Amino acid sequence: MFAVTVLFDIHPGQMDAFLPRMIDNARTSRDTEPGCQQFDVCQEGDQVFLYEIYDDRAAFDVHLASTHFKAFDAAVAPMVARKDVQTYERVLR
């Protein structure tokens, strides 16, 4: 298992444009990427928190290389004030 957390700080006034794109990216990832097991999107104010589970690092790399992720990332870049990505590998089953 490979876990990914992402914390976005969204520029004020941009959440209405950002959130639908984020949700679409998450749904597409879950629906089309066999290695994506979970992709949760949470929001509080101008922050969005993602919790993603992949089979392994290779599955996450497939996600990062996907057309839908690249399009999402380019579209939302101007809306994002800060983005913090953390990755974790399972050490205990």
Buried (B, 14 or more C-beta within 10 A) or exposed (E): BBBBBBBBBBBEEBBEBBBEBBBEBBEBBBEEBEBBBEBEBEBEEBBBBBEBBBBEEEBBEBBEEBEBBEBBBEEBEEBBEEBEEEEEEEEEE
